[in-house]
Amino acid sequence: MEIRLTTIIGMIVFAALTRLLPHPPNATAVGAIALFAGVQLADRRLAFLVPLVALFLTDLVLGLHQGMAFVYACVAAMVLVGQWLGDRASIIKLAGASIAGSVLFFGVTNFGVFLFDGLYEKSLAGLVECYVMAIPFFQNGLLGDLFFTGALFGGFELLRRAVAGLSPAH
């Protein structure tokens, strides 16, 4: 396997493994690894497969849950955003994509909680309550996405400048 691909996959796996370390609720690398894979992996299939498999493997350790389909759908959507950005990715565009991904994740996964966790009355009031109760987790998710997006893209850029064979894929 070429050095560029190995490095990218290694960074994604390492970032996914940080989910297993103590962290504030929702402050994880999930959105960032999807965005990173979408931008950096030229093979479109691998761009989806690598973050989803890394996420699934950590979910096996953390525990499988009924909201996984919603989480994985958000990851796939963020890979698409990364693919769309491609070589046009800049700090501003990546920050915007990361924030948009956090908002998407908040909206989609909490809708899944509303539908399937049985915690909320199945009404407009229950839906609103579900989203209101999730607001504290949104801040952590947003900060985690921004931090890990910066760490993955910034770290890769530093490596790219230092190591031959890590030139951009696009």
Rosetta blueprint (number, residue, H / E / L):
1 M L
2 E L
3 I H
4 R H
5 L H
6 T H
7 T H
8 I H
9 I H
10 G H
11 M H
12 I H
13 V H
14 F H
15 A H
16 A H
17 L H
18 T H
19 R H
20 L H
21 L L
22 P L
23 H L
24 P L
25 P L
26 N L
27 A L
28 T L
29 A L
30 V H
31 G H
32 A H
33 I H
34 A H
35 L H
36 F H
37 A H
38 G H
39 V H
40 Q H
41 L L
42 A L
43 D L
44 R H
45 R H
46 L H
47 A H
48 F H
49 L H
50 V H
51 P H
52 L H
53 V H
54 A H
55 L H
56 F H
57 L H
58 T H
59 D H
60 L H
61 V H
62 L H
63 G L
64 L L
65 H L
66 Q L
67 G L
68 M H
69 A H
70 F H
71 V H
72 Y H
73 A H
74 C H
75 V H
76 A H
77 A H
78 M H
79 V H
80 L H
81 V H
82 G H
83 Q H
84 W H
85 L H
86 G H
87 D H
88 R H
89 A L
90 S L
91 I H
92 I H
93 K H
94 L H
95 A H
96 G H
97 A H
98 S H
99 I H
100 A H
101 G H
102 S H
103 V H
104 L H
105 F H
106 F H
107 G H
108 V H
109 T H
110 N H
111 F H
112 G H
113 V H
114 F H
115 L H
116 F H
117 D L
118 G L
119 L L
120 Y L
121 E L
122 K L
123 S L
124 L H
125 A H
126 G H
127 L H
128 V H
129 E H
130 C H
131 Y H
132 V H
133 M H
134 A H
135 I H
136 P H
137 F H
138 F H
139 Q H
140 N H
141 G H
142 L H
143 L H
144 G H
145 D H
146 L H
147 F H
148 F H
149 T H
150 G H
151 A H
152 L H
153 F H
154 G H
155 G H
156 F H
157 E H
158 L H
159 L H
160 R H
161 R H
162 A H
163 V L
164 A L
165 G L
166 L L
167 S L
168 P L
169 A L
170 H L
